[in-house]
Amino acid sequence: MTASSPASSTPLLPFAGFYFWYFAFVGLFSPFWGLYLEALHFTPWQISVLIALSTVARILAPGLWGWLADRTGRRRPIVLLTSVLSAVAFAVLAPGQSFWWIFVTLAVAQFFWAAALPLVEASTAHLTRDTPGRYSRVRVWGSVGFVAFSVAGGYLLDLLSLAALPWMIVAVLAALAVAASRVPEVSVPRRQAAGSVWDTLRQPKVMALFACCFLMAFAHGPYYTFYSIGLKAVGYGKELTGWLWSVGVLSEIGIFLLMPRIMARCSLERLMVVSLVAAVLRFGLIAFCLSVPWLAVTAQALHAFTFGLHHAVSVGLIHRFFAEPHHARAQGLYIVASFGLGGTSGGLLGGVLWPEGGLVATFTLAAGAALIGVAVGWLGLVKSKH
């Protein structure tokens, strides 16, 4: 399937389909993978290492594949190939139950899975660049996929047992590969006199942006590793676990739909700070109030700001700060700095703290990282703009 040159004539529906299935995988993996590993009797450190593989992959894969896409001017073949290979690798993982079997096969699966998203993000941002906020209305389908499979997954796993989880994930990744085959190529300018991407990265405002992304992802590292385990510890079942994860993403859907209005009224720099303030409150509530149902719901509703708003703003600022020929690599570097380095660091440090300090220590660390991000965002983005 080939794309026409004008951005306006390229259909956005295939991108929405890709987002749906990509985040359907996350809807199964994030809420339940830690519980699956716990059922295999792995230690908290082993669980944190295995979950951190997804964030380690986001350090290695996006930069490599983004460079290749910018170099060749072609994104679609990479999106399709890596989506297929991630499904194959997870199918090899599914029968295994030893730590090292899962470690090796999961590392391979996550390396290929992490490759496609920044390339699709760059294409979607390019196609929607003339209408601020339109990107969010395509990306929202990823949130729909997450909600559908995190809720349905809770019920299915109660019916089938946690042992079915790897095979459910294989089925979703196979559907993702089909969706990837429908994503068109998007024509983007080949390298022009745009300067070096590293020259842009050295600009203070760009360094501040990537620092904010790192700190937000660091704060989410313990969340993606230990939130479901924490819910189980304070008495929530798998159905309620799925619903609480879904509350977060339902709120994310709402803010994605409102982003055109929000971006028209507020600067992206101020919105970045708002997202980090919300993260301080959210992870503080999880640390101290998770056993109180209405406060647990409130904390999850703040996902609208800590992920939905933060991600849309980050993509918008990257698109503004970097020249067009560098967009794919810049999106890859964003994934590396945030979900890669930030998420890995936060998740692994959470694995060290969890056995001794549990919920309070682990999520206080997350709130503290977000608080540092508030200062960086205010001084490096908001103040530097004036």
Secondary structure, 3 states (H helix, E strand, C coil): CCCCCCHHHCCCHHHHHHHHHHHHHHHHHHHHHHHHHHHCCCCHHHHHHHHHHHHHHHHHHHHHHHHHHHHHCCCHHHHHHHHHHHHHHHHHHCCCCCHHHHHHHHHHHHHHHHHHHHHHHHHHHHHCCCCCCHHHHHHHHHHHHHHHHHHHHHHHHHHHCHHHHHHHHHHHHHHHHHHHHCCCCCCCCCCCCCCCHHHHHCCHHHHHHHHHHHHHHHHHHHHHHHHHHHHHHCCCCHHHHHHHHHHHHHHHHHHHHHHHHHHHHCCHHHHHHHHHHHHHHHHHHHHHHCCCHHHHHHHHHCHHHHHHHHHHHHHHHHHHHCCHHHHHHHHHHHHHHHHHHHHHHHHHHHHHHHHHHHHHHHHHHHHHHHHHHHHHHHHHHHHHHC
